[in-house]
């Protein structure tokens, strides 16, 4: 990866990865699904998948892990704390390659089951009061001004955190420079984000922009906000690091009046290479053949195209042999 990560982020990710790699695996017929917190689109997907595959794999054989995130989950799978997990395509590649965000650690044993599950754009919004004060909605101008900027984001484990750092770097600044200018980097749990914005504690908020995202929706409904495009220099750096430039919206959220440029992390279901081929085959088959139920479970999954689930651009990493077997049988490979 072509950027320097926050020292604090690198330390925390390394610690999480060390903990993950010391875990003990369970029997092959038991499947733990790494997701995110309850209420997130990833949790809803995992809970729906649990209902679909448990009758196939066996009663009480599937468990949803309601924690983790795009950066953490590849190492959770690598370390055996989950047999399968949702991951961003970009972070799966970062983990497989041992890129900077993982501070030299790697996840060589992760494999893809199903890709292209949904688009996950990282985007930026700001309080309208702040952009009015700055006299601009151009993020390049905001950071180049030298004025204090308080940036809000999730804690370590979210893919939005290293992406935010790349945005800073692409725009010629850094977390240290933002702080030196009198600003701050505020990292809080999801449940505290809306309050931070409502209470005027933050100016700019960087996060994953998924349609129907409950946190972004609450922030937009309870604050007067504007959605900011990611400027070209930052987008170029993001593209170099595995994200796909694009746009989200329009009108996904209150205050978003037009499509907004963002960087797509993508979503892929990954597995440990040690997951037995039959189980991987059955999970892949269940997802593809129950795609409509999964798509109906949450608006974030509505654009999933099973016919593109095996494409390299949608998986990022090599397929598990069980997934290859299914896709070949289905005539998709």
ROGU-434385 format. One record per residue (C-alpha): x, y, z negated. Coordinates in Angstrom, 1 decimal. Each point is the difference from the previous one (the first is absolute). Layout:
! residues N
SITE        u        v        w
SITE        X        Y        Z
...
END
This chain:
! residues 333
SITE        u        v        w
SITE      0.0      0.0      0.0
SITE      1.3      3.4      0.9
SITE     -0.8      2.0     -3.0
SITE      1.1      0.4     -3.6
SITE     -2.6     -1.0     -2.6
SITE     -0.7      1.7     -3.3
SITE      2.5     -1.3     -2.6
SITE     -2.9     -0.5     -2.4
SITE     -2.0     -1.9      2.6
SITE      3.0     -2.2      0.9
SITE      0.6     -0.9     -3.6
SITE     -3.7     -0.8     -0.7
SITE     -0.5     -2.1      3.2
SITE      3.2     -1.9     -0.8
SITE     -1.3     -0.8     -3.5
SITE     -3.3     -1.1      1.3
SITE      1.7     -2.2      2.6
SITE      2.3     -1.6     -2.5
SITE     -3.1     -0.9     -2.1
SITE     -1.8     -1.4      3.0
SITE      2.9     -2.2      1.1
SITE      0.2     -1.7     -3.5
SITE     -3.7     -1.2      0.1
SITE     -0.9     -3.6      0.2
SITE     -2.1     -1.3      2.9
SITE     -3.2     -2.0     -0.6
SITE     -1.3     -3.1      1.7
SITE     -0.5      0.3      3.7
SITE     -3.8     -0.3     -0.2
SITE     -0.2      3.1     -2.3
SITE      0.0      3.3      1.8
SITE      0.4      3.4     -1.6
SITE     -0.8      3.0      2.2
SITE      2.1      3.1     -0.6
SITE     -2.3      3.0      0.6
SITE     -0.4      3.3     -1.8
SITE     -2.2      1.4     -2.8
SITE     -3.7     -0.8     -0.2
SITE     -2.0      2.4      2.2
SITE      2.7      0.3      2.6
SITE     -0.7     -1.2      3.6
SITE      2.8     -2.6     -0.5
SITE     -1.6     -1.3     -3.1
SITE     -3.4     -0.3      1.8
SITE      1.7     -1.8      2.9
SITE      1.8     -2.4     -2.4
SITE     -3.2     -0.7     -2.0
SITE     -1.9     -0.7      3.2
SITE      2.8     -2.3      1.3
SITE     -0.1     -1.8     -3.4
SITE     -3.7     -0.8      0.5
SITE      0.8     -1.3      3.6
SITE      3.0     -2.2     -0.7
SITE     -0.7     -1.4     -3.5
SITE     -2.6     -2.5      1.4
SITE      2.6     -1.1      2.5
SITE      3.0     -0.2     -2.4
SITE     -1.8     -1.2     -3.1
SITE     -2.1      1.4     -2.9
SITE      1.8      2.4     -2.4
SITE      3.1     -0.1      2.3
SITE      0.1      3.6      1.1
SITE      0.8      3.1     -2.1
SITE      0.0      3.7      1.0
SITE      2.8      2.0     -1.6
SITE     -1.4      3.5     -0.6
SITE      3.3      1.9      0.1
SITE      2.9      0.5      2.3
SITE      0.2      2.1      3.1
SITE      1.5      0.3      3.4
SITE      3.6      0.2     -1.2
SITE     -0.3     -2.4     -2.9
SITE     -2.0     -2.9      1.6
SITE      2.8     -1.3      2.3
SITE      2.2     -0.5     -3.0
SITE     -2.9     -1.5     -1.9
SITE     -0.3     -2.7      2.7
SITE      3.7     -0.4      0.3
SITE      0.3     -0.6     -3.7
SITE     -2.9     -2.5     -0.2
SITE     -2.4      2.1     -2.0
SITE     -2.5     -0.3      2.8
SITE     -0.2     -2.5      2.8
SITE     -1.5      2.5      2.4
SITE     -0.5      3.8     -0.2
SITE     -1.1      3.0      2.0
SITE      3.0      2.1      1.1
SITE      0.5      2.9      2.3
SITE      1.6     -1.0      3.3
SITE      2.8      2.6     -0.6
SITE      0.8     -1.1     -3.5
SITE      0.0     -3.7      1.0
SITE      2.7      0.9      2.5
SITE      1.9      2.1     -2.6
SITE     -0.1     -2.9     -2.5
SITE      1.0     -2.6      2.6
SITE      2.9      2.0      1.1
SITE      1.1      1.1     -3.5
SITE     -0.3      3.7      0.9
SITE      0.9      2.9     -2.3
SITE     -3.4      0.2     -1.7
SITE      0.9     -3.4     -1.6
SITE      3.5      1.1     -1.0
SITE      1.7     -2.9      1.8
SITE     -2.4     -2.7     -1.1
SITE     -1.9     -1.9      2.7
SITE     -3.0     -2.3      0.5
SITE      1.3     -2.4      2.6
SITE     -2.7     -2.6     -0.8
SITE     -3.1      2.0      0.9
SITE     -2.0     -0.9      3.0
SITE     -3.1      1.4      1.7
SITE     -3.4     -1.7      0.1
SITE     -2.3      2.6      1.5
SITE      0.9      3.5      1.2
SITE     -1.9      3.0      1.3
SITE     -2.4     -0.2     -2.9
SITE     -0.4      3.8     -0.2
SITE      1.6      3.3      0.6
SITE      1.6      1.6     -3.0
SITE      1.0      3.6      0.8
SITE      2.2      2.0     -2.4
SITE     -1.3      3.5      0.0
SITE      0.2      3.3     -1.8
SITE     -2.6      2.3     -1.5
SITE      0.3      3.2     -2.0
SITE     -2.3      2.2     -2.1
SITE     -1.4      2.8      2.1
SITE      0.9      2.5     -2.7
SITE      3.6     -1.0      0.4
SITE      0.1      0.2      3.8
SITE     -1.9      3.3     -0.2
SITE      2.7      1.3     -2.4
SITE      2.8     -1.3      2.3
SITE     -1.7      1.5      3.1
SITE      0.5     -3.2      2.0
SITE     -1.1     -3.6      0.4
SITE      3.3     -1.0      1.7
SITE      1.8     -2.4     -2.3
SITE      3.4      0.9      1.6
SITE     -0.6      3.7     -0.9
SITE     -1.2     -0.9     -3.5
SITE      3.2     -1.9     -0.9
SITE      2.3      2.4      1.8
SITE     -1.5      3.0     -1.9
SITE      2.0     -0.8     -3.2
SITE     -3.2      0.6     -2.0
SITE     -0.9     -2.4     -2.8
SITE     -2.0     -3.0      1.3
SITE     -1.4     -2.6     -2.3
SITE     -0.3     -3.3      1.8
SITE     -2.4     -2.7     -1.3
SITE      0.3     -3.7      0.9
SITE     -0.4     -3.5     -1.4
SITE      2.6     -1.8     -2.1
SITE      2.7     -2.2      1.3
SITE     -1.5     -3.1      1.7
SITE     -2.1      2.0      2.5
SITE      1.3      0.2      3.5
SITE     -1.0      3.7      0.0
SITE      2.9      0.7     -2.3
SITE      2.9     -0.9      2.3
SITE     -1.9      1.5      2.9
SITE     -0.4      3.3     -1.9
SITE      3.8      0.0     -0.5
SITE      0.5     -0.5      3.8
SITE     -2.4      2.9      0.7
SITE      2.1      2.2     -2.3
SITE      3.2     -1.1      1.7
SITE     -1.5      0.5      3.5
SITE     -0.9      3.6     -1.0
SITE      3.5      0.7     -1.4
SITE     -0.8     -0.1     -3.7
SITE      0.0     -2.6     -2.8
SITE     -1.5     -0.7     -3.4
SITE      3.0      1.7     -1.7
SITE     -0.3      3.1      2.2
SITE     -3.8      0.2     -0.6
SITE      0.7      0.0     -3.8
SITE      2.9      2.4      0.3
SITE     -2.5      2.5      1.7
SITE     -2.2     -0.2     -3.1
SITE     -2.4     -2.7      1.4
SITE     -0.4     -3.5     -1.2
SITE     -0.6     -3.7      1.0
SITE     -3.0     -1.3     -2.0
SITE     -0.6     -3.7      0.1
SITE     -3.1     -1.3     -1.8
SITE     -2.2     -3.0      0.1
SITE     -2.9      0.1      2.5
SITE     -2.6      0.7     -2.6
SITE      1.7      3.2     -1.0
SITE      0.5      1.5      3.5
SITE     -3.4      1.7      0.4
SITE      0.3      1.6     -3.5
SITE      3.5      1.3      0.9
SITE     -1.4      1.7      3.1
SITE     -3.2      1.3     -1.8
SITE      2.1      1.4     -2.8
SITE      2.3      1.9      2.4
SITE      3.0     -2.0     -1.1
SITE      1.1     -0.8      3.6
SITE      0.1      1.8      3.3
SITE      0.8     -2.7      2.6
SITE     -1.2     -3.6     -0.2
SITE      1.6     -2.8      2.1
SITE     -1.8     -3.4      0.2
SITE     -1.3     -2.7      2.2
SITE     -3.0      1.3      2.0
SITE     -2.4     -3.0      0.5
SITE     -3.6      0.7      1.1
SITE     -2.1     -0.2     -3.2
SITE      3.0      0.2     -2.3
SITE     -1.7      0.7     -3.4
SITE      2.8      2.2     -1.4
SITE      0.3      2.2      3.1
SITE     -3.7      0.2      0.2
SITE     -0.3      1.1     -3.6
SITE      2.8      2.6      0.4
SITE     -1.6      1.4      3.1
SITE     -3.5      0.2     -1.5
SITE      1.1      1.6     -3.3
SITE      2.6      2.4      1.4
SITE      0.2      2.4      3.0
SITE      2.8     -1.6      2.0
SITE      1.5      0.1      3.4
SITE      1.6     -2.9      1.9
SITE      3.5      0.8      1.3
SITE      1.6     -1.5      3.1
SITE      3.4     -1.7     -0.5
SITE      2.4      2.1      2.1
SITE      1.9     -1.5      2.9
SITE      3.5     -0.2     -1.6
SITE     -1.4     -2.0     -2.9
SITE     -2.1     -2.2      2.3
SITE      3.1     -0.8      2.0
SITE      1.8     -1.2     -3.1
SITE     -3.0     -2.1     -1.0
SITE     -0.1     -1.6      3.4
SITE      3.7     -0.9     -0.3
SITE     -0.9     -1.8     -3.2
SITE     -2.8     -2.2      1.3
SITE     -3.1      2.1     -0.3
SITE     -2.2      0.8      3.0
SITE     -0.9      3.7      0.7
SITE     -3.8      0.6      0.4
SITE     -2.9      1.8     -1.5
SITE     -2.9     -0.7     -2.4
SITE     -3.5      1.4     -0.1
SITE     -1.6      2.3      0.9
SITE     -2.4      0.6     -2.8
SITE      1.1     -3.1     -2.1
SITE     -0.1      2.4     -3.0
SITE     -1.6      3.2     -1.0
SITE      2.3      2.9      1.2
SITE      1.4     -2.0      2.9
SITE     -1.4      1.8      3.1
SITE      2.3     -1.6      2.6
SITE      2.1     -3.1      0.5
SITE      3.2      0.4     -2.1
SITE      3.4     -1.4      1.0
SITE      1.4     -2.7     -2.3
SITE      2.3     -3.0      0.1
SITE     -1.5     -3.5      0.1
SITE      1.5     -2.6     -2.3
SITE     -2.3     -2.8      1.2
SITE     -1.2     -2.9     -2.1
SITE      1.0     -3.6      0.2
SITE     -0.7     -3.1     -2.2
SITE      3.3     -1.6     -0.9
SITE      0.9     -3.3     -1.6
SITE      3.1     -1.6     -1.5
SITE      1.7     -2.3      2.5
SITE     -0.3     -2.7     -2.7
SITE     -3.8      0.0      0.3
SITE     -0.9     -3.3      1.5
SITE     -0.9      0.0      3.6
SITE     -3.5     -1.4     -0.5
SITE     -1.0      2.7     -2.5
SITE      1.4      2.8      2.2
SITE     -1.9     -1.5      3.0
SITE     -3.2     -0.1     -1.9
SITE      0.3      3.6     -1.3
SITE      0.8      1.3      3.4
SITE     -2.9     -2.0      1.6
SITE     -2.4      1.3     -2.7
SITE      0.9      3.6      0.6
SITE     -0.3     -0.1      3.7
SITE     -3.2     -2.1      0.0
SITE     -1.6      2.2     -2.7
SITE      1.2      3.3      1.4
SITE     -3.5      1.5      0.0
SITE     -0.5     -0.7     -3.7
SITE      3.3      1.6     -0.8
SITE     -0.6      3.0      2.2
SITE     -3.4      0.5     -1.7
SITE      1.5     -0.1     -3.5
SITE      1.5      3.5      0.3
SITE      0.1      2.7      2.6
SITE      3.8      0.0      0.0
SITE     -0.1     -3.4      1.7
SITE     -2.6      0.7      2.7
SITE      2.4      0.4      2.9
SITE      1.9     -3.3     -0.6
SITE      0.4     -1.9      3.3
SITE      0.7     -3.7     -0.5
SITE      1.2     -0.4      3.5
SITE      3.0      2.3     -0.8
SITE      0.7     -1.4     -3.5
SITE      3.2     -1.8      1.1
SITE      1.6      2.7      2.1
SITE      3.5      1.0     -1.2
SITE     -0.9      3.7     -0.3
SITE     -2.9     -1.0     -2.4
SITE      2.1     -2.5     -2.1
SITE      3.4      1.6     -0.1
SITE      1.6     -3.3     -1.1
SITE      0.0     -3.5      1.3
SITE     -3.1     -2.2     -0.4
SITE     -0.3     -2.8     -2.5
SITE      0.0     -3.4      1.7
SITE     -3.5     -0.6     -1.2
SITE     -1.2      3.2      1.6
SITE      1.8     -0.9      3.2
SITE     -1.8     -3.4      0.1
SITE     -3.4      1.7     -0.4
SITE      0.6      2.7      2.6
SITE      1.2     -2.6      2.5
SITE     -3.0     -2.2     -0.6
SITE     -2.3      3.1      0.4
SITE      1.7      0.9      3.3
SITE      1.4      3.2     -1.4
SITE      3.6     -0.9      0.4
END
